[in-house]
Amino acid sequence: MSLENNSQTTPPTILSFVNDWANLCSLAGLFSAVLAIYFAILGLFPAAMIGLVWAVLFDWSDGNIARRMKGRTDEQRSFGGQLDSLIDIVSFGICPAVVLLSYGDFSLWFFPGAFAIVAAGVLRLSYFNVYGLISQSSYQGLAIDNNGIFLALLFVFNGMISESAFTTVLYIVILTLAVLNVAPIKTPKLSSNWYYVIVTYALILTVFFGWQLTLRTA
């Protein structure tokens, strides 16, 4: 009897959760975010922004996939939620921080902004993991994936103004996003219909930043 009880309480292996389309999609988002960090360190910001917008797209896609999957256990859903949250820290906290540091040539002056966006992301997601939505369709604070959406949009204007001016704007935007992530304000939870807007947004910015990359190599 004791052997039977032990077999029933043995937890699944870690890698068993990879055999899940929603979790694989989340990991694809992590792959995109790590690529974005890599290219940001190299100073290839158009390539970094492509990685970032695809991290946003995969972040939106994993939830859609999970809702369509039948037969997912409570353990799988809980694991997927934790995985998504941890990946969000990398994608929309650490990645923007590295972009800011790299654009500022890793000057110590940019460290406070980098710390602020990571700390705000950690606090925001920790709060959400405990309390969830504050109403049926509202978050407290700005959802962290918006960090990636706004940062990629900002880099569309990189090169249109002087580098020093853009550096200042970038720093202000990063700090503003950090404040909004943890601000005691209600922000709407966007419906699933917005998924198609995100897909379109990611594709348009991928083409735009891809075009910028071709100009660099021409």
KOLNULO-360543 format. One record per residue (C-alpha): residue in three letters; chain; x, y, z. Coordinates in nm, 4 decimals, always signed. Example, Ala and Ser with C-alpha at 12.3 -4.5 7.8 and 13.67 -1.06 7.14 Angstrom:
<sites>
<site><residu>ALA</residu><chaine>A</chaine><east>+1.2300</east><north>-0.4500</north><up>+0.7800</up></site>
<site><residu>SER</residu><chaine>A</chaine><east>+1.3670</east><north>-0.1060</north><up>+0.7140</up></site>
</sites>
This chain:
<sites>
<site><residu>MET</residu><chaine>A</chaine><east>+0.0000</east><north>+0.0000</north><up>+0.0000</up></site>
<site><residu>SER</residu><chaine>A</chaine><east>+0.2818</east><north>+0.2423</north><up>+0.0865</up></site>
<site><residu>LEU</residu><chaine>A</chaine><east>+0.4501</east><north>+0.1777</north><up>-0.2484</up></site>
<site><residu>GLU</residu><chaine>A</chaine><east>+0.1258</east><north>+0.2525</north><up>-0.4279</up></site>
<site><residu>ASN</residu><chaine>A</chaine><east>+0.0822</east><north>+0.5784</north><up>-0.2371</up></site>
<site><residu>ASN</residu><chaine>A</chaine><east>+0.4383</east><north>+0.6818</north><up>-0.3147</up></site>
<site><residu>SER</residu><chaine>A</chaine><east>+0.3849</east><north>+0.6211</north><up>-0.6859</up></site>
<site><residu>GLN</residu><chaine>A</chaine><east>+0.0701</east><north>+0.8315</north><up>-0.6801</up></site>
<site><residu>THR</residu><chaine>A</chaine><east>+0.2416</east><north>+1.1263</north><up>-0.5142</up></site>
<site><residu>THR</residu><chaine>A</chaine><east>+0.5596</east><north>+1.1248</north><up>-0.7210</up></site>
<site><residu>PRO</residu><chaine>A</chaine><east>+0.5689</east><north>+1.4561</north><up>-0.9055</up></site>
<site><residu>PRO</residu><chaine>A</chaine><east>+0.6115</east><north>+1.4612</north><up>-1.2838</up></site>
<site><residu>THR</residu><chaine>A</chaine><east>+0.9500</east><north>+1.5351</north><up>-1.4347</up></site>
<site><residu>ILE</residu><chaine>A</chaine><east>+1.0349</east><north>+1.8919</north><up>-1.5285</up></site>
<site><residu>LEU</residu><chaine>A</chaine><east>+1.0780</east><north>+1.8107</north><up>-1.8965</up></site>
<site><residu>SER</residu><chaine>A</chaine><east>+0.7373</east><north>+1.6427</north><up>-1.9121</up></site>
<site><residu>PHE</residu><chaine>A</chaine><east>+0.5861</east><north>+1.9928</north><up>-1.9179</up></site>
<site><residu>VAL</residu><chaine>A</chaine><east>+0.7695</east><north>+2.0698</north><up>-2.2414</up></site>
<site><residu>ASN</residu><chaine>A</chaine><east>+0.5350</east><north>+1.8236</north><up>-2.4113</up></site>
<site><residu>ASP</residu><chaine>A</chaine><east>+0.2700</east><north>+2.0950</north><up>-2.4178</up></site>
<site><residu>TRP</residu><chaine>A</chaine><east>+0.2037</east><north>+2.3250</north><up>-2.7146</up></site>
<site><residu>ALA</residu><chaine>A</chaine><east>+0.1266</east><north>+2.6271</north><up>-2.4969</up></site>
<site><residu>ASN</residu><chaine>A</chaine><east>+0.4497</east><north>+2.5870</north><up>-2.2998</up></site>
<site><residu>LEU</residu><chaine>A</chaine><east>+0.6476</east><north>+2.5372</north><up>-2.6205</up></site>
<site><residu>CYS</residu><chaine>A</chaine><east>+0.5017</east><north>+2.8645</north><up>-2.7464</up></site>
<site><residu>SER</residu><chaine>A</chaine><east>+0.6091</east><north>+3.0332</north><up>-2.4217</up></site>
<site><residu>LEU</residu><chaine>A</chaine><east>+0.9617</east><north>+2.8958</north><up>-2.4679</up></site>
<site><residu>ALA</residu><chaine>A</chaine><east>+0.9637</east><north>+3.0285</north><up>-2.8254</up></site>
<site><residu>GLY</residu><chaine>A</chaine><east>+0.8918</east><north>+3.3690</north><up>-2.6743</up></site>
<site><residu>LEU</residu><chaine>A</chaine><east>+1.1840</east><north>+3.3226</north><up>-2.4368</up></site>
<site><residu>PHE</residu><chaine>A</chaine><east>+1.4062</east><north>+3.2317</north><up>-2.7328</up></site>
<site><residu>SER</residu><chaine>A</chaine><east>+1.2990</east><north>+3.5542</north><up>-2.9080</up></site>
<site><residu>ALA</residu><chaine>A</chaine><east>+1.3688</east><north>+3.7600</north><up>-2.5952</up></site>
<site><residu>VAL</residu><chaine>A</chaine><east>+1.7158</east><north>+3.6102</north><up>-2.5501</up></site>
<site><residu>LEU</residu><chaine>A</chaine><east>+1.7891</east><north>+3.6879</north><up>-2.9149</up></site>
<site><residu>ALA</residu><chaine>A</chaine><east>+1.6721</east><north>+4.0447</north><up>-2.8537</up></site>
<site><residu>ILE</residu><chaine>A</chaine><east>+1.9075</east><north>+4.0725</north><up>-2.5559</up></site>
<site><residu>TYR</residu><chaine>A</chaine><east>+2.1954</east><north>+3.9304</north><up>-2.7610</up></site>
<site><residu>PHE</residu><chaine>A</chaine><east>+2.1447</east><north>+4.1766</north><up>-3.0481</up></site>
<site><residu>ALA</residu><chaine>A</chaine><east>+2.0947</east><north>+4.4660</north><up>-2.8056</up></site>
<site><residu>ILE</residu><chaine>A</chaine><east>+2.4332</east><north>+4.3919</north><up>-2.6472</up></site>
<site><residu>LEU</residu><chaine>A</chaine><east>+2.5859</east><north>+4.3945</north><up>-2.9967</up></site>
<site><residu>GLY</residu><chaine>A</chaine><east>+2.4178</east><north>+4.7280</north><up>-3.0680</up></site>
<site><residu>LEU</residu><chaine>A</chaine><east>+2.2015</east><north>+4.5858</north><up>-3.3481</up></site>
<site><residu>PHE</residu><chaine>A</chaine><east>+1.8835</east><north>+4.7480</north><up>-3.2250</up></site>
<site><residu>PRO</residu><chaine>A</chaine><east>+1.6632</east><north>+4.6756</north><up>-3.5309</up></site>
<site><residu>ALA</residu><chaine>A</chaine><east>+1.7356</east><north>+4.3029</north><up>-3.4848</up></site>
<site><residu>ALA</residu><chaine>A</chaine><east>+1.6755</east><north>+4.3382</north><up>-3.1106</up></site>
<site><residu>MET</residu><chaine>A</chaine><east>+1.3354</east><north>+4.4972</north><up>-3.1768</up></site>
<site><residu>ILE</residu><chaine>A</chaine><east>+1.2387</east><north>+4.2132</north><up>-3.4103</up></site>
<site><residu>GLY</residu><chaine>A</chaine><east>+1.3147</east><north>+3.9683</north><up>-3.1311</up></site>
<site><residu>LEU</residu><chaine>A</chaine><east>+1.1177</east><north>+4.1802</north><up>-2.8852</up></site>
<site><residu>VAL</residu><chaine>A</chaine><east>+0.8021</east><north>+4.2102</north><up>-3.0958</up></site>
<site><residu>TRP</residu><chaine>A</chaine><east>+0.8047</east><north>+3.8350</north><up>-3.1549</up></site>
<site><residu>ALA</residu><chaine>A</chaine><east>+0.8404</east><north>+3.7834</north><up>-2.7805</up></site>
<site><residu>VAL</residu><chaine>A</chaine><east>+0.5221</east><north>+3.9900</north><up>-2.7460</up></site>
<site><residu>LEU</residu><chaine>A</chaine><east>+0.3486</east><north>+3.7862</north><up>-3.0142</up></site>
<site><residu>PHE</residu><chaine>A</chaine><east>+0.4403</east><north>+3.4520</north><up>-2.8577</up></site>
<site><residu>ASP</residu><chaine>A</chaine><east>+0.3320</east><north>+3.5861</north><up>-2.5178</up></site>
<site><residu>TRP</residu><chaine>A</chaine><east>-0.0126</east><north>+3.6553</north><up>-2.6602</up></site>
<site><residu>SER</residu><chaine>A</chaine><east>-0.0203</east><north>+3.3277</north><up>-2.8529</up></site>
<site><residu>ASP</residu><chaine>A</chaine><east>+0.0509</east><north>+3.0885</north><up>-2.5648</up></site>
<site><residu>GLY</residu><chaine>A</chaine><east>-0.2694</east><north>+3.1881</north><up>-2.3847</up></site>
<site><residu>ASN</residu><chaine>A</chaine><east>-0.4764</east><north>+3.1370</north><up>-2.6988</up></site>
<site><residu>ILE</residu><chaine>A</chaine><east>-0.3229</east><north>+2.7948</north><up>-2.7491</up></site>
<site><residu>ALA</residu><chaine>A</chaine><east>-0.3799</east><north>+2.6978</north><up>-2.3853</up></site>
<site><residu>ARG</residu><chaine>A</chaine><east>-0.7485</east><north>+2.7940</north><up>-2.4021</up></site>
<site><residu>ARG</residu><chaine>A</chaine><east>-0.7990</east><north>+2.5775</north><up>-2.7104</up></site>
<site><residu>MET</residu><chaine>A</chaine><east>-0.6256</east><north>+2.2717</north><up>-2.5661</up></site>
<site><residu>LYS</residu><chaine>A</chaine><east>-0.8544</east><north>+2.0112</north><up>-2.4164</up></site>
<site><residu>GLY</residu><chaine>A</chaine><east>-0.7661</east><north>+1.7824</north><up>-2.1302</up></site>
<site><residu>ARG</residu><chaine>A</chaine><east>-0.5014</east><north>+2.0017</north><up>-1.9671</up></site>
<site><residu>THR</residu><chaine>A</chaine><east>-0.4686</east><north>+1.9152</north><up>-1.5988</up></site>
<site><residu>ASP</residu><chaine>A</chaine><east>-0.4650</east><north>+2.1686</north><up>-1.3149</up></site>
<site><residu>GLU</residu><chaine>A</chaine><east>-0.0923</east><north>+2.0987</north><up>-1.2774</up></site>
<site><residu>GLN</residu><chaine>A</chaine><east>-0.0298</east><north>+2.1799</north><up>-1.6433</up></site>
<site><residu>ARG</residu><chaine>A</chaine><east>-0.2284</east><north>+2.5019</north><up>-1.6207</up></site>
<site><residu>SER</residu><chaine>A</chaine><east>-0.0492</east><north>+2.6072</north><up>-1.3014</up></site>
<site><residu>PHE</residu><chaine>A</chaine><east>+0.2930</east><north>+2.5244</north><up>-1.4434</up></site>
<site><residu>GLY</residu><chaine>A</chaine><east>+0.2120</east><north>+2.7121</north><up>-1.7645</up></site>
<site><residu>GLY</residu><chaine>A</chaine><east>+0.1105</east><north>+3.0191</north><up>-1.5666</up></site>
<site><residu>GLN</residu><chaine>A</chaine><east>+0.4339</east><north>+3.0177</north><up>-1.3677</up></site>
<site><residu>LEU</residu><chaine>A</chaine><east>+0.6401</east><north>+2.9605</north><up>-1.6827</up></site>
<site><residu>ASP</residu><chaine>A</chaine><east>+0.4677</east><north>+3.2486</north><up>-1.8597</up></site>
<site><residu>SER</residu><chaine>A</chaine><east>+0.5268</east><north>+3.4805</north><up>-1.5641</up></site>
<site><residu>LEU</residu><chaine>A</chaine><east>+0.8980</east><north>+3.4003</north><up>-1.5386</up></site>
<site><residu>ILE</residu><chaine>A</chaine><east>+0.9475</east><north>+3.4434</north><up>-1.9126</up></site>
<site><residu>ASP</residu><chaine>A</chaine><east>+0.7697</east><north>+3.7802</north><up>-1.8963</up></site>
<site><residu>ILE</residu><chaine>A</chaine><east>+1.0377</east><north>+3.9008</north><up>-1.6547</up></site>
<site><residu>VAL</residu><chaine>A</chaine><east>+1.3073</east><north>+3.8171</north><up>-1.9089</up></site>
<site><residu>SER</residu><chaine>A</chaine><east>+1.1162</east><north>+3.9491</north><up>-2.2105</up></site>
<site><residu>PHE</residu><chaine>A</chaine><east>+0.9675</east><north>+4.2692</north><up>-2.0729</up></site>
<site><residu>GLY</residu><chaine>A</chaine><east>+1.1860</east><north>+4.3461</north><up>-1.7716</up></site>
<site><residu>ILE</residu><chaine>A</chaine><east>+1.5417</east><north>+4.2319</north><up>-1.8363</up></site>
<site><residu>CYS</residu><chaine>A</chaine><east>+1.5338</east><north>+4.2819</north><up>-2.2136</up></site>
<site><residu>PRO</residu><chaine>A</chaine><east>+1.4275</east><north>+4.6507</north><up>-2.1949</up></site>
<site><residu>ALA</residu><chaine>A</chaine><east>+1.6898</east><north>+4.7016</north><up>-1.9238</up></site>
<site><residu>VAL</residu><chaine>A</chaine><east>+1.9640</east><north>+4.5608</north><up>-2.1474</up></site>
<site><residu>VAL</residu><chaine>A</chaine><east>+1.8414</east><north>+4.7732</north><up>-2.4396</up></site>
<site><residu>LEU</residu><chaine>A</chaine><east>+1.8686</east><north>+5.0858</north><up>-2.2236</up></site>
<site><residu>LEU</residu><chaine>A</chaine><east>+2.2121</east><north>+4.9913</north><up>-2.0909</up></site>
<site><residu>SER</residu><chaine>A</chaine><east>+2.3458</east><north>+4.9054</north><up>-2.4348</up></site>
<site><residu>TYR</residu><chaine>A</chaine><east>+2.2091</east><north>+5.2211</north><up>-2.5958</up></site>
<site><residu>GLY</residu><chaine>A</chaine><east>+2.3799</east><north>+5.4161</north><up>-2.3182</up></site>
<site><residu>ASP</residu><chaine>A</chaine><east>+2.7113</east><north>+5.2372</north><up>-2.3851</up></site>
<site><residu>PHE</residu><chaine>A</chaine><east>+2.6721</east><north>+5.0636</north><up>-2.0473</up></site>
<site><residu>SER</residu><chaine>A</chaine><east>+2.7339</east><north>+5.3865</north><up>-1.8618</up></site>
<site><residu>LEU</residu><chaine>A</chaine><east>+2.6645</east><north>+5.3706</north><up>-1.4893</up></site>
<site><residu>TRP</residu><chaine>A</chaine><east>+2.4169</east><north>+5.6576</north><up>-1.5343</up></site>
<site><residu>PHE</residu><chaine>A</chaine><east>+2.1793</east><north>+5.4154</north><up>-1.7061</up></site>
<site><residu>PHE</residu><chaine>A</chaine><east>+2.1864</east><north>+5.1578</north><up>-1.4288</up></site>
<site><residu>PRO</residu><chaine>A</chaine><east>+1.9056</east><north>+5.3203</north><up>-1.2211</up></site>
<site><residu>GLY</residu><chaine>A</chaine><east>+1.6682</east><north>+5.3073</north><up>-1.5177</up></site>
<site><residu>ALA</residu><chaine>A</chaine><east>+1.7642</east><north>+4.9471</north><up>-1.5927</up></site>
<site><residu>PHE</residu><chaine>A</chaine><east>+1.7076</east><north>+4.8474</north><up>-1.2312</up></site>
<site><residu>ALA</residu><chaine>A</chaine><east>+1.3768</east><north>+5.0353</north><up>-1.2191</up></site>
<site><residu>ILE</residu><chaine>A</chaine><east>+1.2225</east><north>+4.8494</north><up>-1.5142</up></site>
<site><residu>VAL</residu><chaine>A</chaine><east>+1.3347</east><north>+4.5078</north><up>-1.3845</up></site>
<site><residu>ALA</residu><chaine>A</chaine><east>+1.2242</east><north>+4.5788</north><up>-1.0268</up></site>
<site><residu>ALA</residu><chaine>A</chaine><east>+0.8874</east><north>+4.7112</north><up>-1.1443</up></site>
<site><residu>GLY</residu><chaine>A</chaine><east>+0.8354</east><north>+4.3997</north><up>-1.3548</up></site>
<site><residu>VAL</residu><chaine>A</chaine><east>+0.9189</east><north>+4.1683</north><up>-1.0646</up></site>
<site><residu>LEU</residu><chaine>A</chaine><east>+0.6851</east><north>+4.3558</north><up>-0.8298</up></site>
<site><residu>ARG</residu><chaine>A</chaine><east>+0.4063</east><north>+4.3752</north><up>-1.0857</up></site>
<site><residu>LEU</residu><chaine>A</chaine><east>+0.4099</east><north>+4.0064</north><up>-1.1723</up></site>
<site><residu>SER</residu><chaine>A</chaine><east>+0.4459</east><north>+3.8998</north><up>-0.8087</up></site>
<site><residu>TYR</residu><chaine>A</chaine><east>+0.1362</east><north>+4.1065</north><up>-0.7262</up></site>
<site><residu>PHE</residu><chaine>A</chaine><east>-0.0552</east><north>+3.9602</north><up>-1.0194</up></site>
<site><residu>ASN</residu><chaine>A</chaine><east>+0.0411</east><north>+3.6036</north><up>-0.9255</up></site>
<site><residu>VAL</residu><chaine>A</chaine><east>-0.1090</east><north>+3.6597</north><up>-0.5807</up></site>
<site><residu>TYR</residu><chaine>A</chaine><east>-0.4130</east><north>+3.8776</north><up>-0.6540</up></site>
<site><residu>GLY</residu><chaine>A</chaine><east>-0.4799</east><north>+3.8295</north><up>-1.0262</up></site>
<site><residu>LEU</residu><chaine>A</chaine><east>-0.7213</east><north>+4.0710</north><up>-1.1915</up></site>
<site><residu>ILE</residu><chaine>A</chaine><east>-0.8684</east><north>+4.3382</north><up>-0.9655</up></site>
<site><residu>SER</residu><chaine>A</chaine><east>-1.1975</east><north>+4.3124</north><up>-1.1549</up></site>
<site><residu>GLN</residu><chaine>A</chaine><east>-1.3354</east><north>+4.0916</north><up>-1.4289</up></site>
<site><residu>SER</residu><chaine>A</chaine><east>-1.1519</east><north>+4.2833</north><up>-1.7003</up></site>
<site><residu>SER</residu><chaine>A</chaine><east>-0.8986</east><north>+4.5093</north><up>-1.5263</up></site>
<site><residu>TYR</residu><chaine>A</chaine><east>-0.5416</east><north>+4.4883</north><up>-1.4016</up></site>
<site><residu>GLN</residu><chaine>A</chaine><east>-0.3783</east><north>+4.6988</north><up>-1.1354</up></site>
<site><residu>GLY</residu><chaine>A</chaine><east>-0.0927</east><north>+4.8700</north><up>-1.3133</up></site>
<site><residu>LEU</residu><chaine>A</chaine><east>+0.0094</east><north>+4.8456</north><up>-1.6769</up></site>
<site><residu>ALA</residu><chaine>A</chaine><east>+0.0438</east><north>+4.4870</north><up>-1.8014</up></site>
<site><residu>ILE</residu><chaine>A</chaine><east>+0.4127</east><north>+4.4138</north><up>-1.8475</up></site>
<site><residu>ASP</residu><chaine>A</chaine><east>+0.3881</east><north>+4.3031</north><up>-2.2111</up></site>
<site><residu>ASN</residu><chaine>A</chaine><east>+0.3127</east><north>+4.6657</north><up>-2.2951</up></site>
<site><residu>ASN</residu><chaine>A</chaine><east>+0.6788</east><north>+4.7381</north><up>-2.2157</up></site>
<site><residu>GLY</residu><chaine>A</chaine><east>+0.7760</east><north>+4.5439</north><up>-2.5265</up></site>
<site><residu>ILE</residu><chaine>A</chaine><east>+0.4997</east><north>+4.6957</north><up>-2.7389</up></site>
<site><residu>PHE</residu><chaine>A</chaine><east>+0.5903</east><north>+5.0571</north><up>-2.6566</up></site>
<site><residu>LEU</residu><chaine>A</chaine><east>+0.9661</east><north>+5.0054</north><up>-2.6641</up></site>
<site><residu>ALA</residu><chaine>A</chaine><east>+0.9577</east><north>+4.8547</north><up>-3.0127</up></site>
<site><residu>LEU</residu><chaine>A</chaine><east>+0.7348</east><north>+5.1385</north><up>-3.1329</up></site>
<site><residu>LEU</residu><chaine>A</chaine><east>+0.9746</east><north>+5.3940</north><up>-2.9861</up></site>
<site><residu>PHE</residu><chaine>A</chaine><east>+1.2653</east><north>+5.2498</north><up>-3.1876</up></site>
<site><residu>VAL</residu><chaine>A</chaine><east>+1.0766</east><north>+5.3220</north><up>-3.5089</up></site>
<site><residu>PHE</residu><chaine>A</chaine><east>+1.1856</east><north>+5.6832</north><up>-3.4473</up></site>
<site><residu>ASN</residu><chaine>A</chaine><east>+1.5489</east><north>+5.5950</north><up>-3.3765</up></site>
<site><residu>GLY</residu><chaine>A</chaine><east>+1.7590</east><north>+5.7914</north><up>-3.6236</up></site>
<site><residu>MET</residu><chaine>A</chaine><east>+1.4892</east><north>+6.0520</north><up>-3.6864</up></site>
<site><residu>ILE</residu><chaine>A</chaine><east>+1.6238</east><north>+6.2667</north><up>-3.4031</up></site>
<site><residu>SER</residu><chaine>A</chaine><east>+1.9740</east><north>+6.3106</north><up>-3.2656</up></site>
<site><residu>GLU</residu><chaine>A</chaine><east>+2.1252</east><north>+6.0235</north><up>-3.0714</up></site>
<site><residu>SER</residu><chaine>A</chaine><east>+2.1511</east><north>+6.2285</north><up>-2.7531</up></site>
<site><residu>ALA</residu><chaine>A</chaine><east>+1.7858</east><north>+6.3322</north><up>-2.7768</up></site>
<site><residu>PHE</residu><chaine>A</chaine><east>+1.6738</east><north>+5.9753</north><up>-2.8434</up></site>
<site><residu>THR</residu><chaine>A</chaine><east>+1.8798</east><north>+5.8530</north><up>-2.5478</up></site>
<site><residu>THR</residu><chaine>A</chaine><east>+1.6969</east><north>+6.0978</north><up>-2.3214</up></site>
<site><residu>VAL</residu><chaine>A</chaine><east>+1.3579</east><north>+5.9963</north><up>-2.4607</up></site>
<site><residu>LEU</residu><chaine>A</chaine><east>+1.4435</east><north>+5.6278</north><up>-2.4207</up></site>
<site><residu>TYR</residu><chaine>A</chaine><east>+1.5416</east><north>+5.6785</north><up>-2.0572</up></site>
<site><residu>ILE</residu><chaine>A</chaine><east>+1.2200</east><north>+5.8723</north><up>-1.9859</up></site>
<site><residu>VAL</residu><chaine>A</chaine><east>+1.0045</east><north>+5.6079</north><up>-2.1552</up></site>
<site><residu>ILE</residu><chaine>A</chaine><east>+1.1706</east><north>+5.3251</north><up>-1.9601</up></site>
<site><residu>LEU</residu><chaine>A</chaine><east>+1.1152</east><north>+5.5075</north><up>-1.6306</up></site>
<site><residu>THR</residu><chaine>A</chaine><east>+0.7561</east><north>+5.5915</north><up>-1.7261</up></site>
<site><residu>LEU</residu><chaine>A</chaine><east>+0.6802</east><north>+5.2286</north><up>-1.8084</up></site>
<site><residu>ALA</residu><chaine>A</chaine><east>+0.8336</east><north>+5.1203</north><up>-1.4758</up></site>
<site><residu>VAL</residu><chaine>A</chaine><east>+0.6086</east><north>+5.3620</north><up>-1.2875</up></site>
<site><residu>LEU</residu><chaine>A</chaine><east>+0.2992</east><north>+5.2549</north><up>-1.4814</up></site>
<site><residu>ASN</residu><chaine>A</chaine><east>+0.3733</east><north>+4.8854</north><up>-1.4195</up></site>
<site><residu>VAL</residu><chaine>A</chaine><east>+0.3326</east><north>+4.9339</north><up>-1.0453</up></site>
<site><residu>ALA</residu><chaine>A</chaine><east>+0.0992</east><north>+5.2348</north><up>-1.0330</up></site>
<site><residu>PRO</residu><chaine>A</chaine><east>-0.2296</east><north>+5.1888</north><up>-0.8388</up></site>
<site><residu>ILE</residu><chaine>A</chaine><east>-0.4359</east><north>+5.2475</north><up>-1.1513</up></site>
<site><residu>LYS</residu><chaine>A</chaine><east>-0.6800</east><north>+5.0299</north><up>-1.3415</up></site>
<site><residu>THR</residu><chaine>A</chaine><east>-0.5798</east><north>+4.9253</north><up>-1.6913</up></site>
<site><residu>PRO</residu><chaine>A</chaine><east>-0.8065</east><north>+4.7167</north><up>-1.9145</up></site>
<site><residu>LYS</residu><chaine>A</chaine><east>-0.7424</east><north>+4.3527</north><up>-1.9917</up></site>
<site><residu>LEU</residu><chaine>A</chaine><east>-0.7611</east><north>+4.3467</north><up>-2.3694</up></site>
<site><residu>SER</residu><chaine>A</chaine><east>-0.9986</east><north>+4.0951</north><up>-2.5243</up></site>
<site><residu>SER</residu><chaine>A</chaine><east>-0.8839</east><north>+3.8079</north><up>-2.7430</up></site>
<site><residu>ASN</residu><chaine>A</chaine><east>-0.9885</east><north>+4.0078</north><up>-3.0507</up></site>
<site><residu>TRP</residu><chaine>A</chaine><east>-0.6799</east><north>+4.2239</north><up>-2.9955</up></site>
<site><residu>TYR</residu><chaine>A</chaine><east>-0.4660</east><north>+3.9209</north><up>-3.0777</up></site>
<site><residu>TYR</residu><chaine>A</chaine><east>-0.5049</east><north>+3.9935</north><up>-3.4495</up></site>
<site><residu>VAL</residu><chaine>A</chaine><east>-0.3942</east><north>+4.3518</north><up>-3.3900</up></site>
<site><residu>ILE</residu><chaine>A</chaine><east>-0.0809</east><north>+4.2204</north><up>-3.2156</up></site>
<site><residu>VAL</residu><chaine>A</chaine><east>-0.0123</east><north>+3.9808</north><up>-3.5045</up></site>
<site><residu>THR</residu><chaine>A</chaine><east>-0.0423</east><north>+4.2665</north><up>-3.7543</up></site>
<site><residu>TYR</residu><chaine>A</chaine><east>+0.1702</east><north>+4.4930</north><up>-3.5360</up></site>
<site><residu>ALA</residu><chaine>A</chaine><east>+0.4461</east><north>+4.2308</north><up>-3.5055</up></site>
<site><residu>LEU</residu><chaine>A</chaine><east>+0.4510</east><north>+4.1635</north><up>-3.8792</up></site>
<site><residu>ILE</residu><chaine>A</chaine><east>+0.4621</east><north>+4.5325</north><up>-3.9739</up></site>
<site><residu>LEU</residu><chaine>A</chaine><east>+0.7459</east><north>+4.6080</north><up>-3.7319</up></site>
<site><residu>THR</residu><chaine>A</chaine><east>+0.9330</east><north>+4.2952</north><up>-3.8422</up></site>
<site><residu>VAL</residu><chaine>A</chaine><east>+0.9232</east><north>+4.4200</north><up>-4.2024</up></site>
<site><residu>PHE</residu><chaine>A</chaine><east>+1.0220</east><north>+4.7727</north><up>-4.0959</up></site>
<site><residu>PHE</residu><chaine>A</chaine><east>+1.3169</east><north>+4.6697</north><up>-3.8794</up></site>
<site><residu>GLY</residu><chaine>A</chaine><east>+1.4176</east><north>+4.4053</north><up>-4.1343</up></site>
<site><residu>TRP</residu><chaine>A</chaine><east>+1.4320</east><north>+4.6821</north><up>-4.3936</up></site>
<site><residu>GLN</residu><chaine>A</chaine><east>+1.6537</east><north>+4.8843</north><up>-4.1601</up></site>
<site><residu>LEU</residu><chaine>A</chaine><east>+1.8870</east><north>+4.5866</north><up>-4.1284</up></site>
<site><residu>THR</residu><chaine>A</chaine><east>+1.9158</east><north>+4.5562</north><up>-4.5068</up></site>
<site><residu>LEU</residu><chaine>A</chaine><east>+2.0142</east><north>+4.9249</north><up>-4.5238</up></site>
<site><residu>ARG</residu><chaine>A</chaine><east>+2.2933</east><north>+4.8572</north><up>-4.2729</up></site>
<site><residu>THR</residu><chaine>A</chaine><east>+2.4369</east><north>+4.5767</north><up>-4.4857</up></site>
<site><residu>ALA</residu><chaine>A</chaine><east>+2.3866</east><north>+4.7487</north><up>-4.8225</up></site>
</sites>
